[in-house]
Every structure is written in structure tokens, then in C-alpha cells.
Amino acid sequence: QVQLVESGGGLVQAGGSLRLSCAASRSIFSINRMGWYRQAPGNKRELVAEMASGNRLNYADSVKGRFTISRDNAKNTVYLQMNNLKPEDTAVYYCNAAIITTYAPYENTYWGQGTQVTVSS
């Protein structure tokens, strides 16, 4: 079964930086898309940033210019560099990936367990 393991969350003051990592493992044939979503209390889960095939990037307007998504294909890992963090960035951040496994010839979407990011004012 595919695993997405996240790391890098924590508590930071406004204006600070954090770097999230998400490593995908087990039974991976190919990864078509990797990205990050977040969910704050009382809010819907929303897209933060994603990187699709051909290095196509998509960012939420609220994070453009502050967050950068990158990917290491050899390690099946996606990163989210978050700079100039604001209190409104506080949320649980979830890794998301569209993966074709070695045991099924079609794409499925997988989620990580989530990592808490808290930005204090």
C-alpha cells in the first residue's frame, strides 16, 4: 500500500519560515502529481500548491510569492518551502499525490496524515 510520510511542521512566529517534506513509498510505478493542501479549523480543505507532470505549477493566490513547491523525482519526495508566514497560514497541511501503483494500472489519489503548522502573531 502506498505511504505518504510528511515532516517539517511546527510552531513559528509571523515572518518566519518552515519547510515541509512528503516522501511517497511502496509499490509506486509513477507519480503524476504531488502537492499540498491545508485545512484550518472550521474551513474546507484547500489547495496550497501542486506540481503536475511537465513541472506544471499551481499555487493558491494567498501563497503566491511566499511559498515554493519543489520535487525530487529520484526520492519520490515533494517539498513546500514556506517563507514570510502569516497567522492565517495556520492549518494542518496534507500531502496529496496522484499515483499509479505497480499492482493496478490506473491512477489513485493518496493523502498523508497531515502535519500541523502554527504561526503566532
Buried (B, 14 or more C-beta within 10 A) or exposed (E): EBEBBBEBBEEBEEEBEBBBBBBBEEBBEEBEBBBBBBBBEEEEBEBBBBBEEEEEEEBBEEBEEBBBBBBEEEEBBBBBBBBEBBEEBBBBBBBBBBBBBEEEEEBEEBEBEBBEBBBEE
